[in-house]
Amino acid sequence: MANDLDDKLDNWFKLVEKKYDLTAEQKSKITGAGAAVFAEALKKNTPVSSEHYSSGRSVGHTNWKHNERPRKTKHLRDSITFKPGFTSGKVHSGNTTVGFDSKYQAMVARYVNNGTAGMSPKEVKNMHFIEKSQLESKNAVLMAEAKAFKEVIK
């Protein structure tokens, strides 16, 4: 009897898997909808410094990669990015990664999110903004992905 149930569940699972075997393009529409919702929540929760980034400020040292000029940077909120269907490794698998424009921005975000030694009370309050965004947007991301899934399977 246990084998009968096991076989029936296995057959049911194969049937469902066969019916909803999505292509990378279909997956990218679904995960892209969720990524857009999460990116907005991340922008809302990313801490803002008193620095003005309207024209970009110089950071780092001068080197030949930047034509002997310091590179320009922008605020973390403005560097949040995603491309539907692509991971951070630029692989088109249908999965979507939400991240930051450059390695430099990702490094800064990591320090702000995880903290460093000798932080001010304001900096401590701003810690874990990525996790906060994940928790706040969890239901909205799932709703957006469910809506996109329903559109894809029509």
C-alpha positions in Angstrom: 0.0 0.0 0.0 2.8 2.4 0.8 4.4 1.7 -2.5 1.1 2.5 -4.3 0.9 5.9 -2.6 4.6 6.5 -3.4 4.1 5.6 -7.0 1.0 7.8 -7.3 2.8 10.8 -5.7 5.8 10.3 -8.0 3.5 10.1 -11.1 1.7 13.3 -10.0 4.9 15.1 -9.4 6.2 14.1 -12.9 2.9 15.3 -14.4 3.1 18.7 -12.7 6.8 19.1 -13.6 6.1 18.3 -17.2 3.2 20.7 -17.4 5.1 23.6 -15.9 8.6 23.1 -17.3 9.4 26.7 -18.0 12.0 28.1 -20.4 14.6 30.6 -19.4 12.6 33.4 -21.0 9.4 32.5 -19.1 11.4 32.2 -15.8 13.0 35.6 -16.5 9.5 37.3 -16.8 8.5 35.7 -13.4 11.7 36.4 -11.5 12.1 39.9 -13.1 8.7 40.9 -11.7 9.9 39.8 -8.2 13.2 41.5 -8.7 11.6 44.8 -9.5 9.6 44.7 -6.3 12.6 43.8 -4.2 14.8 46.5 -5.9 12.2 49.1 -4.9 12.2 47.9 -1.3 16.0 47.9 -1.3 16.1 51.5 -2.6 13.6 52.6 0.1 15.7 51.0 2.9 19.2 51.9 1.7 20.6 54.4 4.1 21.2 57.9 2.8 24.4 59.9 3.7 24.6 63.6 3.9 26.9 63.5 0.9 25.5 65.0 -2.4 26.0 62.7 -5.4 24.2 64.7 -8.0 27.3 65.2 -10.1 29.3 62.2 -8.8 32.2 62.7 -6.5 35.7 61.5 -6.9 36.8 58.5 -5.0 39.8 56.2 -5.0 43.2 56.9 -6.4 44.1 58.0 -9.9 45.3 55.3 -12.3 45.5 54.5 -16.0 42.1 52.8 -16.0 40.5 56.1 -15.3 42.7 58.2 -17.6 44.7 59.4 -14.6 41.5 60.9 -13.0 39.8 59.6 -9.9 36.7 57.5 -10.8 33.3 59.0 -10.1 30.8 57.3 -7.9 27.1 57.6 -7.1 24.9 56.9 -4.2 24.1 53.2 -3.3 20.4 53.9 -3.9 21.2 54.9 -7.5 23.4 51.9 -8.1 20.9 49.2 -7.4 20.4 47.2 -10.5 19.0 44.0 -12.0 18.4 42.5 -15.5 15.5 40.1 -15.7 16.7 36.6 -16.4 20.4 37.1 -15.7 22.4 36.3 -12.6 25.3 38.3 -11.2 27.6 36.1 -13.3 25.8 37.4 -16.5 24.3 33.9 -17.1 20.9 33.8 -18.8 19.2 31.1 -16.8 15.9 32.7 -16.0 17.0 33.6 -12.4 17.3 37.3 -11.6 19.9 38.8 -9.3 19.4 42.2 -7.7 22.6 43.8 -6.8 24.8 46.9 -7.3 26.4 48.4 -10.4 30.0 47.7 -9.5 32.2 45.8 -7.2 33.0 49.0 -5.4 29.4 49.7 -4.7 28.8 46.1 -3.6 31.8 46.4 -1.2 30.4 49.7 0.3 27.0 48.1 0.7 28.5 45.2 2.5 30.3 47.4 4.9 27.1 49.5 5.6 25.0 46.4 5.9 27.3 44.3 8.1 29.0 47.1 10.0 32.6 47.8 10.9 34.4 48.5 14.1 33.8 51.9 15.8 30.5 52.6 14.3 28.3 55.6 15.3 24.8 55.1 16.6 23.4 56.2 13.2 25.5 53.6 11.4 24.4 50.9 13.8 20.8 51.9 13.2 21.3 51.5 9.4 22.9 48.0 9.7 21.1 45.1 8.0 19.2 47.1 5.5 19.4 44.3 3.0 17.8 41.8 5.4 15.2 44.3 6.4 14.3 44.8 2.7 14.1 41.1 2.2 11.7 40.7 5.1 9.6 43.7 4.1 9.2 42.7 0.5 8.8 38.9 0.8 5.0 38.8 0.4 5.0 41.5 -2.3 7.7 39.7 -4.3 5.8 36.4 -4.1 2.6 38.2 -5.2 4.3 39.8 -8.1 5.9 36.5 -9.1 2.6 34.7 -8.8 0.9 37.3 -11.0 3.6 37.0 -13.6 3.4 33.2 -13.4 -0.3 33.3 -14.1 0.4 35.5 -17.2 3.1 33.2 -18.4 1.2 30.0 -18.3 -1.9 31.4 -20.1 
